[in-house]
Structure formats: structure tokens, C-alpha cells
Amino acid sequence: MKLFFLTKALFLTIIGTILLSGSALAFTELDGKKTTIEEQVGDGKWTVVEVWASWCHACMEHMPEMVKFNGKMDNVRILGINIDGQRGKPEALSAIEEHKIPFKNIVSNSIEINAWMELNADEGLRGTPTFMIFDPKGKLVALQPGQLPTASMEKFIKSKIESKS
């Protein structure tokens, strides 16, 4: 059994490295410019990342709450990672327009984000939406699959800020 998990981890690491270094599957901004998650987090602000898809009912149901949460805390930004992939970008843009999503979104796909999460969070993508919280230095401090009330995100971030005071 241990050999299976070791083989799986090695396989995912190799595939993840190939995928994340390949130009066709790089994380991209909506305008097509390559980016990374690491470029989007840190810089002295907390970052709440929502991994979402336009076809995900739970994501679209929760999105109005995220839109209202945007800008509520001065030291927090929101980043959406849409996993519709490059082919699904028109659907993602339609969802962004429909829900009037004001925060930045980048495009990925489920394989790419799963590989990133396996390498950086020691946990794969279990579904959408999935939330990740990064501290002001860009360190991943929380990961939660499923809908997550913004009040819980706010409480978590405030507790981390207070514990450092």
C-alpha cells in the first residue's frame, strides 16, 4: 500500500512539473498572459482564492456572497481560479459578466490546479468550489473544499491577525 502512494506521489509530481512548465497549460490571466498562483498572492495582503467553474452549481450559488465580500476587508483580496480551461474561457467570461465578479480571475483546468495543489498543499482538488487562504507573505495557511461562508473566512483571517499582535 505504501508503494502505491509513493508511486502516485512520484507520478503526480512528474506530471505536475511537466504540466506547470508546459506553455499550453500554464495558468493564464483572462487576456492570455501567463501567470502563476505565486505571482498573485502575498505582497502584504491576505488572499482568498476560490477555485470555481462556470458549470458548477454550488460555485455559481456562492458567487454573490464572494462578490459582496470583495473589498469588505482592506487587507484582503480575492482571486478566482476558473477551471473551465482555455476552451471554456467564453463560458467563464459569461459567468463573470453575469455575476458582475469584480475581483481578478485567472484560467486553469482541473488537471493543472490538482497538480499545483498536490505539490503545494499535499492535497489534490476534491471539488468545486475550493477555497485557499494565503497570508500576506504568500504562504498557504488554509484549504477548504466546498462552499465556505465569507463570515468564516473573515473570522479566520481576523483570528490570524490578532494572534500575531
N, C-alpha and C positions, 0 to 999 in steps of 0.2 A: 504494500500500500504506500509506503514511504517513497518507493521508487517511482510509482505513478505520479505522486505530487511533485517530486523532484523533476521528472521528465516534463510534466505540464509546465512547471515554472520556467524551466530552461527553454522550452518551445515558445512560450508566450514572450519571454524576454527577447529571443531571437526575432520572432515575428514582429513584436512591438518596435524593436530597433529598426528593422527594415521598413516597416510602415511609417514610422515617425520621421525617418530620414528620406523617404521617397517623396519626390516633388508632387506626384499626382494625388497623394493622400495627406498632405500637410494640412494642419489647421489653417483656415483662411478667414480673413475678415470678409465682410459682405461684398467688398469691392474686388475680392480675389487675391489681395495681398497676403502672403504667407505670414503666419504669426505662431506663437506658442502660448500655452497657458501661462508659463513663467513670465512672459512679457506683459501679461495682462493683470498680474497680481502684485502685491507689495507696494512699493513707493509710498509707504507711510499710511496707507488706508487699509481697512478691513475689506475683503472682497467676498461677497456671497455669489457663488456660481450655481446656476441652475442648468442642469443638463436636461434638454427637452426636445420634443419632436412635434411637428405640426399635426401628425396623425394620433398623437397621444391625448386621449380624452381627459385624463387626470391633469396633464400639463396645461391644457387649454382652460380647464375649470379653475386651476390655481393661479393662472397668469394675471387676472385682475388684481389679486392680492399682492403679487410681486410689483405690479405697476404702481399701486398705491404706496408700497413700501419704499420704492425708489426715491431717494432724496430725503427720507424721513430722518436718517442719522447722518450728520455731517461727515463723519469719519468712515462711512461705509459706501461702497459702490457695488453695483450688481453687474454681473457678467452672465449672459446667456450663452450656452454652448448648444447649438442646434445640431442634432444628429441625423437630419434628413439627407445629408451628403450633398455633393455638388449637383447631382441630378435632381434632388428635391429642393434645391435652393428657391425656385419660384414659389413652392408651397410654403416654405419658411418665411419668405418675404411677405406673402399674403397674410400669414398669421401675425407677423409683426405689425403690419398695417391694420389688420382687423382689430387687434387688441391694443393698438396705439402704444406699443412697447417702446419706452424712451431710452432704455439702457442698451449698452453695447451688446451685440451678439456676434459670435464667430461660428463658422460652419465646420462640422466634423462629420463623422459617421460612427456607428456603434462599434465597429472593429477598432477604429483608431482611439476612441475615448476609452474603450475597455483596455486596450494595451497600455495607454497612459496611466490609467488607474491601477492596473496590475503592477506597473513599475514604480509608481509614486505613492500609492496608498495601500499597497499589499492587499487589494480587494478589487475584484472586477465589477463592471457595471451590472447591477441586478435589475434595473428597470428605469423607467422614466415616470415622473421626474426624479432626478437625483440631485441632492444639494451638497455642495462642498463649501466650507468656510476657510478662508486663508487669513492669517494675521497680517498686520502691517508690514512685516518683513517678507511676506510671501510664503510662509510656511503653512502647509495644510494642517488645520487643527480639528476639523470635524468633517464627517462624511455621513450623509443620511439618505438612503433611498426612500422614495415615496413622498407624498405630499407632506409639507412641513409648514405649520403656521408661521407667519412672519413674526408674530409675537414671541415665539420660541427662539427664532434667530436673534431677535433684538435682545432678549433676556440672556442668551448665551454670550453674545458679544459684550454686553454690559458687564456680565459676571467676570469675563476675562480681563476687561479693562480695570475693573475695581480690584481684582486680585493682584494686579501689577502696581497699584497705587500704594 
